[in-house]
Amino acid sequence: MELDDLTFTALVYGCPGTILVAFGLPALRSCREVTQSLVRVADAFRGQALVHHVEVAAQPSIARLCKIETLPTVLVFRDGAELGRLVGARPDHHYHLALASALEAPAGAELIGAAT
């Protein structure tokens, strides 16, 4: 699902649960590759976590709010708090691991190695 200012606040900060949000631009090949990976990840975590997308050119205020400096960047949230971020395109298993770790992490935890 493509997020805008209203849906980002409501879904990411306003709902319990685990959410992965990808920030990108369709014109960038690496962002398109991440989007394809996240379609597969979303299928694997259906019913356990949500996967959303923010198109940075259309939603620059969300990118500023989340301090996005490099595209693509993927943030992992749980219960409205950011647990970690993955900067740059990664293989599918990195996104799988980030979501699995977020689902298992104790409240208030930060994902180990998510920033690398």
Secondary structure, DSSP 8 states (H G I E B T S, - for coil): -B--HHHHIIIIISS-SEEEEEEE-TTSHHHHHHHHHHHHHHHHTTTTEEEEEEETTT-HHHHHHTT--SSSEEEEEETTEEEEEEES---HHHHHHHHHHHHHS-TT---TTTT-
